Amino acid sequence: MASPALDSFGFTGGLHRLQLTLHVGETVIAKNDSWSTSADSAAIAQASAHAGAFAFVPVTAFMLLTNLPSGTYTAQFRSRDGTSGIALLEVYKIA
């Protein structure tokens, strides 16, 4: 999710102070509110570069790196401070 990072491109109304949660049905399978401090932050940065995503300032994007089988998933963004706004989700297949 890149909403705060998009501010530098003139994007307004973005949701800040986020938590990104990935669900299968009602089950939470992954969550992140600060990818740069997560245990797999180096792998996230490497996968992002491999996919061709633009480089993010660590505190401005909320990312997950996970292996998923085919199926239906729900990504949910939630503000940690109760504000509302717009969020952008990008999904990449990393081979």
The first five atom37 places (N, CA, C, CB, O) and aatype in JSON, in Angstrom:
{
  "aatype": [12, 0, 15, 14, 0, 10, 3, 15, 13, 7, 13, 16, 7, 7, 10, 8, 1, 10, 5, 10, 16, 10, 8, 19, 7, 6, 16, 19, 9, 0, 11, 2, 3, 15, 17, 15, 16, 15, 0, 3, 15, 0, 0, 9, 0, 5, 0, 15, 0, 8, 0, 7, 0, 13, 0, 13, 19, 14, 19, 16, 0, 13, 12, 10, 10, 16, 2, 10, 14, 15, 7, 16, 18, 16, 0, 5, 13, 1, 15, 1, 3, 7, 16, 15, 7, 9, 0, 10, 10, 6, 19, 18, 11, 9, 0],
  "atom_mask": [
    [1, 1, 1, 1, 1],
    [1, 1, 1, 1, 1],
    [1, 1, 1, 1, 1],
    [1, 1, 1, 1, 1],
    [1, 1, 1, 1, 1],
    [1, 1, 1, 1, 1],
    [1, 1, 1, 1, 1],
    [1, 1, 1, 1, 1],
    [1, 1, 1, 1, 1],
    [1, 1, 1, 0, 1],
    [1, 1, 1, 1, 1],
    [1, 1, 1, 1, 1],
    [1, 1, 1, 0, 1],
    [1, 1, 1, 0, 1],
    [1, 1, 1, 1, 1],
    [1, 1, 1, 1, 1],
    [1, 1, 1, 1, 1],
    [1, 1, 1, 1, 1],
    [1, 1, 1, 1, 1],
    [1, 1, 1, 1, 1],
    [1, 1, 1, 1, 1],
    [1, 1, 1, 1, 1],
    [1, 1, 1, 1, 1],
    [1, 1, 1, 1, 1],
    [1, 1, 1, 0, 1],
    [1, 1, 1, 1, 1],
    [1, 1, 1, 1, 1],
    [1, 1, 1, 1, 1],
    [1, 1, 1, 1, 1],
    [1, 1, 1, 1, 1],
    [1, 1, 1, 1, 1],
    [1, 1, 1, 1, 1],
    [1, 1, 1, 1, 1],
    [1, 1, 1, 1, 1],
    [1, 1, 1, 1, 1],
    [1, 1, 1, 1, 1],
    [1, 1, 1, 1, 1],
    [1, 1, 1, 1, 1],
    [1, 1, 1, 1, 1],
    [1, 1, 1, 1, 1],
    [1, 1, 1, 1, 1],
    [1, 1, 1, 1, 1],
    [1, 1, 1, 1, 1],
    [1, 1, 1, 1, 1],
    [1, 1, 1, 1, 1],
    [1, 1, 1, 1, 1],
    [1, 1, 1, 1, 1],
    [1, 1, 1, 1, 1],
    [1, 1, 1, 1, 1],
    [1, 1, 1, 1, 1],
    [1, 1, 1, 1, 1],
    [1, 1, 1, 0, 1],
    [1, 1, 1, 1, 1],
    [1, 1, 1, 1, 1],
    [1, 1, 1, 1, 1],
    [1, 1, 1, 1, 1],
    [1, 1, 1, 1, 1],
    [1, 1, 1, 1, 1],
    [1, 1, 1, 1, 1],
    [1, 1, 1, 1, 1],
    [1, 1, 1, 1, 1],
    [1, 1, 1, 1, 1],
    [1, 1, 1, 1, 1],
    [1, 1, 1, 1, 1],
    [1, 1, 1, 1, 1],
    [1, 1, 1, 1, 1],
    [1, 1, 1, 1, 1],
    [1, 1, 1, 1, 1],
    [1, 1, 1, 1, 1],
    [1, 1, 1, 1, 1],
    [1, 1, 1, 0, 1],
    [1, 1, 1, 1, 1],
    [1, 1, 1, 1, 1],
    [1, 1, 1, 1, 1],
    [1, 1, 1, 1, 1],
    [1, 1, 1, 1, 1],
    [1, 1, 1, 1, 1],
    [1, 1, 1, 1, 1],
    [1, 1, 1, 1, 1],
    [1, 1, 1, 1, 1],
    [1, 1, 1, 1, 1],
    [1, 1, 1, 0, 1],
    [1, 1, 1, 1, 1],
    [1, 1, 1, 1, 1],
    [1, 1, 1, 0, 1],
    [1, 1, 1, 1, 1],
    [1, 1, 1, 1, 1],
    [1, 1, 1, 1, 1],
    [1, 1, 1, 1, 1],
    [1, 1, 1, 1, 1],
    [1, 1, 1, 1, 1],
    [1, 1, 1, 1, 1],
    [1, 1, 1, 1, 1],
    [1, 1, 1, 1, 1],
    [1, 1, 1, 1, 1]
  ],
  "atom_positions": [
    [[0.83, -1.15, 0.0], [0.0, 0.0, 0.0], [0.88, 1.21, 0.0], [-0.95, 0.0, 1.17], [1.87, 1.28, 0.72]],
    [[0.51, 2.17, -0.81], [1.41, 3.3, -1.02], [0.78, 4.65, -0.79], [1.95, 3.25, -2.38], [1.3, 5.64, -1.31]],
    [[-0.29, 4.75, -0.07], [-0.98, 6.02, 0.04], [-0.11, 7.18, 0.55], [-2.15, 5.86, 0.94], [-0.03, 8.19, -0.14]],
    [[0.55, 7.09, 1.7], [1.38, 8.21, 2.13], [2.52, 8.51, 1.17], [1.94, 7.94, 3.5], [2.88, 9.67, 0.99]],
    [[3.09, 7.49, 0.55], [4.2, 7.69, -0.38], [3.76, 8.46, -1.61], [4.78, 6.35, -0.8], [4.58, 9.11, -2.26]],
    [[2.49, 8.41, -1.95], [1.99, 9.09, -3.14], [1.81, 10.59, -2.95], [0.68, 8.47, -3.56], [1.59, 11.32, -3.92]],
    [[1.89, 11.06, -1.71], [1.77, 12.49, -1.45], [2.78, 13.3, -2.27], [1.97, 12.78, 0.04], [2.46, 14.39, -2.75]],
    [[3.98, 12.76, -2.43], [5.02, 13.48, -3.18], [4.69, 13.6, -4.67], [6.35, 12.78, -3.0], [5.34, 14.36, -5.38]],
    [[3.69, 12.85, -5.14], [3.25, 12.92, -6.53], [1.99, 13.78, -6.69], [2.99, 11.51, -7.07], [1.39, 13.81, -7.76]],
    [[1.59, 14.48, -5.62], [0.42, 15.34, -5.69], [-0.88, 14.65, -5.34], [0.0, 0.0, 0.0], [-1.94, 15.26, -5.44]],
    [[-0.82, 13.41, -4.94], [-2.01, 12.66, -4.52], [-2.49, 13.21, -3.18], [-1.7, 11.12, -4.42], [-1.69, 13.37, -2.25]],
    [[-3.78, 13.49, -3.06], [-4.31, 14.0, -1.8], [-5.43, 13.1, -1.31], [-4.8, 15.45, -1.96], [-6.05, 12.37, -2.09]],
    [[-5.69, 13.15, -0.03], [-6.77, 12.37, 0.55], [-6.37, 10.97, 0.95], [0.0, 0.0, 0.0], [-7.23, 10.13, 1.23]],
    [[-5.07, 10.7, 0.98], [-4.6, 9.37, 1.32], [-4.76, 9.05, 2.8], [0.0, 0.0, 0.0], [-4.68, 9.94, 3.66]],
    [[-4.98, 7.8, 3.08], [-5.1, 7.3, 4.44], [-3.7, 7.1, 5.01], [-5.92, 5.98, 4.48], [-2.87, 6.43, 4.4]],
    [[-3.46, 7.68, 6.16], [-2.14, 7.59, 6.79], [-2.24, 6.78, 8.09], [-1.58, 9.01, 7.08], [-3.33, 6.49, 8.57]],
    [[-1.09, 6.43, 8.64], [-1.01, 5.63, 9.87], [-1.87, 4.38, 9.74], [-1.46, 6.47, 11.11], [-2.84, 4.18, 10.47]],
    [[-1.47, 3.57, 8.8], [-2.26, 2.4, 8.42], [-1.83, 1.11, 9.09], [-2.2, 2.22, 6.95], [-0.73, 0.98, 9.61]],
    [[-2.74, 0.18, 9.04], [-2.43, -1.22, 9.28], [-3.02, -1.97, 8.1], [-3.01, -1.73, 10.67], [-4.19, -1.79, 7.76]],
    [[-2.21, -2.82, 7.47], [-2.64, -3.65, 6.35], [-2.83, -5.06, 6.86], [-1.6, -3.61, 5.17], [-1.93, -5.64, 7.47]],
    [[-4.01, -5.63, 6.62], [-4.33, -6.98, 7.07], [-4.82, -7.78, 5.87], [-5.39, -6.97, 8.2], [-5.63, -7.3, 5.08]],
    [[-4.31, -9.02, 5.74], [-4.71, -9.92, 4.67], [-5.53, -11.06, 5.27], [-3.47, -10.47, 3.9], [-5.12, -11.68, 6.25]],
    [[-6.7, -11.32, 4.67], [-7.63, -12.32, 5.19], [-7.93, -13.39, 4.15], [-8.94, -11.66, 5.64], [-7.9, -13.13, 2.94]],
    [[-8.21, -14.59, 4.63], [-8.87, -15.64, 3.87], [-10.15, -15.9, 4.64], [-7.96, -16.97, 3.7], [-10.12, -16.43, 5.75]],
    [[-11.27, -15.52, 4.05], [-12.52, -15.59, 4.8], [-12.42, -14.69, 6.02], [0.0, 0.0, 0.0], [-12.09, -13.51, 5.9]],
    [[-12.7, -15.23, 7.19], [-12.61, -14.47, 8.44], [-11.24, -14.59, 9.1], [-13.68, -14.94, 9.4], [-10.99, -13.95, 10.13]],
    [[-10.35, -15.41, 8.53], [-9.06, -15.68, 9.15], [-8.0, -14.69, 8.68], [-8.62, -17.11, 8.82], [-7.78, -14.52, 7.48]],
    [[-7.34, -14.04, 9.63], [-6.22, -13.15, 9.32], [-5.0, -14.01, 9.06], [-5.96, -12.12, 10.48], [-4.61, -14.81, 9.91]],
    [[-4.38, -13.86, 7.88], [-3.21, -14.66, 7.57], [-1.92, -13.84, 7.57], [-3.38, -15.32, 6.22], [-0.83, -14.41, 7.62]],
    [[-2.03, -12.51, 7.52], [-0.85, -11.66, 7.58], [-1.29, -10.25, 7.95], [-0.06, -11.66, 6.23], [-2.4, -9.82, 7.63]],
    [[-0.39, -9.53, 8.64], [-0.7, -8.15, 9.0], [0.6, -7.39, 9.14], [-1.54, -8.07, 10.31], [1.62, -7.96, 9.52]],
    [[0.55, -6.09, 8.84], [1.74, -5.26, 8.94], [1.34, -3.81, 9.1], [2.65, -5.45, 7.71], [0.42, -3.33, 8.43]],
    [[2.02, -3.12, 9.99], [1.81, -1.67, 10.09], [3.13, -0.9, 9.99], [1.1, -1.33, 11.41], [3.16, 0.31, 10.17]],
    [[4.21, -1.63, 9.71], [5.51, -0.99, 9.5], [6.46, -2.0, 8.88], [6.09, -0.43, 10.84], [7.21, -2.67, 9.59]],
    [[6.44, -2.12, 7.56], [7.24, -3.14, 6.9], [8.72, -2.97, 7.17], [6.99, -3.12, 5.41], [9.46, -3.96, 7.22]],
    [[9.18, -1.73, 7.34], [10.62, -1.5, 7.49], [11.18, -2.04, 8.8], [10.9, -0.03, 7.4], [12.39, -2.21, 8.93]],
    [[10.31, -2.31, 9.77], [10.78, -2.87, 11.04], [10.39, -4.34, 11.2], [10.23, -2.06, 12.21], [10.64, -4.94, 12.24]],
    [[9.78, -4.91, 10.17], [9.39, -6.32, 10.26], [10.61, -7.22, 10.04], [8.29, -6.65, 9.21], [11.62, -6.78, 9.49]],
    [[10.5, -8.45, 10.48], [11.61, -9.4, 10.38], [12.03, -9.65, 8.95], [11.23, -10.71, 11.04], [13.19, -9.98, 8.7]],
    [[11.12, -9.51, 7.99], [11.44, -9.77, 6.58], [11.58, -8.49, 5.75], [10.38, -10.66, 5.97], [11.32, -8.51, 4.55]],
    [[11.97, -7.39, 6.39], [12.04, -6.11, 5.68], [13.03, -6.14, 4.51], [12.44, -5.0, 6.64], [12.76, -5.55, 3.46]],
    [[14.16, -6.82, 4.67], [15.13, -6.9, 3.56], [14.54, -7.68, 2.39], [16.44, -7.57, 4.03], [14.72, -7.3, 1.23]],
    [[13.83, -8.76, 2.68], [13.19, -9.56, 1.62], [12.09, -8.76, 0.93], [12.62, -10.88, 2.19], [11.92, -8.85, -0.28]],
    [[11.34, -7.97, 1.71], [10.29, -7.13, 1.12], [10.91, -6.1, 0.18], [9.48, -6.4, 2.24], [10.42, -5.92, -0.94]],
    [[11.98, -5.44, 0.6], [12.63, -4.44, -0.24], [13.19, -5.09, -1.51], [13.77, -3.74, 0.53], [13.07, -4.51, -2.6]],
    [[13.78, -6.27, -1.4], [14.34, -6.97, -2.55], [13.24, -7.39, -3.53], [15.15, -8.19, -2.1], [13.38, -7.23, -4.74]],
    [[12.14, -7.94, -3.0], [11.03, -8.36, -3.86], [10.38, -7.18, -4.55], [9.98, -9.12, -3.04], [10.0, -7.26, -5.71]],
    [[10.26, -6.07, -3.84], [9.69, -4.86, -4.41], [10.53, -4.37, -5.58], [9.56, -3.77, -3.34], [9.99, -4.01, -6.63]],
    [[11.84, -4.34, -5.4], [12.74, -3.91, -6.47], [12.67, -4.88, -7.65], [14.19, -3.81, -5.96], [12.66, -4.46, -8.81]],
    [[12.62, -6.18, -7.36], [12.55, -7.21, -8.41], [11.27, -7.05, -9.24], [12.6, -8.63, -7.78], [11.28, -7.28, -10.45]],
    [[10.18, -6.67, -8.59], [8.89, -6.52, -9.27], [8.81, -5.22, -10.08], [7.76, -6.56, -8.27], [7.9, -5.05, -10.9]],
    [[9.75, -4.31, -9.85], [9.74, -3.05, -10.56], [8.94, -1.96, -9.88], [0.0, 0.0, 0.0], [8.65, -0.92, -10.48]],
    [[8.57, -2.18, -8.64], [7.87, -1.14, -7.88], [8.85, -0.02, -7.56], [7.24, -1.72, -6.57], [10.04, -0.26, -7.39]],
    [[8.34, 1.22, -7.48], [9.27, 2.3, -7.15], [9.66, 2.21, -5.68], [8.65, 3.68, -7.46], [8.92, 1.68, -4.85]],
    [[10.84, 2.73, -5.38], [11.37, 2.64, -4.02], [10.56, 3.51, -3.07], [12.86, 3.07, -3.99], [10.25, 4.67, -3.36]],
    [[10.21, 2.95, -1.94], [9.44, 3.66, -0.93], [10.33, 4.08, 0.22], [8.28, 2.8, -0.43], [11.26, 3.37, 0.59]],
    [[10.03, 5.22, 0.78], [10.62, 5.59, 2.06], [10.01, 4.63, 3.07], [10.36, 7.12, 2.44], [8.79, 4.47, 3.09]],
    [[10.8, 4.0, 3.92], [10.29, 2.93, 4.78], [9.01, 3.24, 5.56], [11.33, 2.57, 5.73], [8.18, 2.34, 5.69]],
    [[8.83, 4.42, 6.08], [7.64, 4.66, 6.91], [6.43, 5.12, 6.11], [7.95, 5.69, 7.96], [5.4, 5.46, 6.69]],
    [[6.54, 5.14, 4.78], [5.42, 5.66, 3.98], [4.67, 4.59, 3.21], [5.93, 6.68, 3.02], [3.74, 4.91, 2.47]],
    [[5.04, 3.34, 3.37], [4.35, 2.27, 2.65], [4.18, 1.09, 3.59], [5.14, 1.86, 1.37], [5.0, 0.87, 4.48]],
    [[3.14, 0.35, 3.38], [2.81, -0.79, 4.24], [2.71, -2.0, 3.35], [1.49, -0.55, 5.04], [1.79, -2.11, 2.55]],
    [[3.67, -2.92, 3.5], [3.81, -4.03, 2.57], [3.82, -5.37, 3.29], [5.07, -3.87, 1.75], [4.2, -5.47, 4.46]],
    [[3.38, -6.38, 2.57], [3.46, -7.76, 3.03], [4.14, -8.57, 1.94], [2.05, -8.33, 3.37], [3.98, -8.3, 0.75]],
    [[4.89, -9.56, 2.36], [5.48, -10.51, 1.43], [5.08, -11.89, 1.92], [7.06, -10.36, 1.34], [5.46, -12.31, 3.01]],
    [[4.3, -12.58, 1.1], [3.81, -13.89, 1.51], [3.59, -14.77, 0.29], [2.5, -13.76, 2.32], [3.33, -14.26, -0.8]],
    [[3.69, -16.06, 0.47], [3.37, -17.02, -0.59], [1.92, -17.44, -0.43], [4.32, -18.26, -0.54], [1.51, -17.88, 0.65]],
    [[1.15, -17.29, -1.48], [-0.27, -17.6, -1.42], [-0.65, -18.6, -2.5], [-1.1, -16.33, -1.56], [-0.27, -18.44, -3.66]],
    [[-1.4, -19.62, -2.13], [-1.96, -20.51, -3.16], [-3.1, -19.78, -3.88], [-2.46, -21.85, -2.53], [-3.59, -18.76, -3.4]],
    [[-3.51, -20.29, -5.01], [-4.65, -19.7, -5.71], [-5.84, -19.66, -4.77], [-5.0, -20.49, -7.0], [-6.05, -20.58, -3.99]],
    [[-6.6, -18.6, -4.85], [-7.76, -18.48, -3.99], [-8.26, -17.06, -3.92], [0.0, 0.0, 0.0], [-7.8, -16.19, -4.67]],
    [[-9.19, -16.83, -3.03], [-9.79, -15.52, -2.83], [-9.29, -14.94, -1.51], [-11.34, -15.6, -2.85], [-9.34, -15.59, -0.47]],
    [[-8.81, -13.72, -1.57], [-8.24, -13.04, -0.41], [-8.85, -11.66, -0.28], [-6.69, -12.96, -0.51], [-9.33, -11.09, -1.26]],
    [[-8.82, -11.13, 0.91], [-9.28, -9.77, 1.17], [-8.15, -9.0, 1.83], [-10.56, -9.75, 2.05], [-7.61, -9.44, 2.84]],
    [[-7.79, -7.86, 1.27], [-6.82, -6.95, 1.89], [-7.62, -5.83, 2.54], [-5.77, -6.39, 0.84], [-8.49, -5.22, 1.9]],
    [[-7.33, -5.56, 3.79], [-8.06, -4.52, 4.52], [-7.07, -3.49, 5.05], [-8.9, -5.14, 5.68], [-6.08, -3.84, 5.69]],
    [[-7.37, -2.23, 4.79], [-6.59, -1.14, 5.34], [-7.4, -0.5, 6.45], [-6.21, -0.09, 4.25], [-8.6, -0.26, 6.3]],
    [[-6.75, -0.24, 7.54], [-7.43, 0.39, 8.68], [-6.5, 1.47, 9.23], [-7.81, -0.65, 9.79], [-5.31, 1.23, 9.41]],
    [[-7.05, 2.63, 9.48], [-6.29, 3.7, 10.09], [-6.09, 3.4, 11.58], [-7.0, 5.06, 9.9], [-7.03, 3.0, 12.27]],
    [[-4.87, 3.59, 12.05], [-4.61, 3.39, 13.47], [-5.0, 4.59, 14.31], [-3.15, 3.07, 13.69], [-5.0, 4.5, 15.53]],
    [[-5.34, 5.72, 13.67], [-5.72, 6.9, 14.44], [-7.16, 7.34, 14.18], [-4.77, 8.03, 14.13], [-7.54, 8.46, 14.54]],
    [[-7.96, 6.48, 13.55], [-9.38, 6.77, 13.36], [-9.72, 7.68, 12.2], [0.0, 0.0, 0.0], [-10.88, 8.05, 12.04]],
    [[-8.74, 8.05, 11.38], [-9.03, 8.92, 10.25], [-9.53, 8.09, 9.07], [-7.78, 9.73, 9.85], [-9.43, 6.86, 9.07]],
    [[-10.05, 8.76, 8.07], [-10.5, 8.09, 6.86], [-9.73, 8.67, 5.67], [-12.04, 8.23, 6.66], [-9.16, 9.75, 5.76]],
    [[-9.74, 7.94, 4.58], [-9.06, 8.4, 3.39], [-9.01, 7.3, 2.35], [0.0, 0.0, 0.0], [-9.71, 6.3, 2.45]],
    [[-8.17, 7.5, 1.35], [-8.04, 6.6, 0.22], [-6.75, 5.81, 0.35], [-8.09, 7.37, -1.12], [-5.72, 6.35, 0.77]],
    [[-6.79, 4.54, 0.0], [-5.6, 3.7, 0.0], [-5.47, 3.02, -1.37], [-5.66, 2.63, 1.14], [-6.46, 2.78, -2.05]],
    [[-4.26, 2.73, -1.75], [-3.97, 2.07, -3.02], [-3.31, 0.74, -2.74], [-3.06, 2.96, -3.92], [-2.33, 0.67, -2.0]],
    [[-3.83, -0.32, -3.31], [-3.26, -1.65, -3.16], [-2.65, -2.09, -4.47], [-4.33, -2.65, -2.7], [-3.28, -2.0, -5.52]],
    [[-1.41, -2.57, -4.42], [-0.75, -3.16, -5.57], [-0.39, -4.6, -5.2], [0.51, -2.33, -5.99], [0.06, -4.86, -4.08]],
    [[-0.59, -5.52, -6.14], [-0.28, -6.93, -5.92], [0.67, -7.36, -7.03], [-1.59, -7.82, -5.9], [0.43, -7.1, -8.21]],
    [[1.75, -8.03, -6.64], [2.75, -8.49, -7.59], [2.97, -9.99, -7.42], [4.08, -7.73, -7.42], [2.96, -10.51, -6.31]],
    [[3.17, -10.66, -8.54], [3.63, -12.05, -8.5], [5.14, -12.0, -8.68], [2.93, -12.93, -9.62], [5.65, -11.53, -9.69]],
    [[5.84, -12.5, -7.68], [7.29, -12.52, -7.71], [7.74, -13.92, -8.08], [7.89, -12.08, -6.33], [7.49, -14.87, -7.34]],
    [[8.39, -14.05, -9.21], [8.82, -15.38, -9.67], [10.27, -15.62, -9.29], [8.65, -15.53, -11.19], [10.81, -16.68, -9.59]]
  ]
}
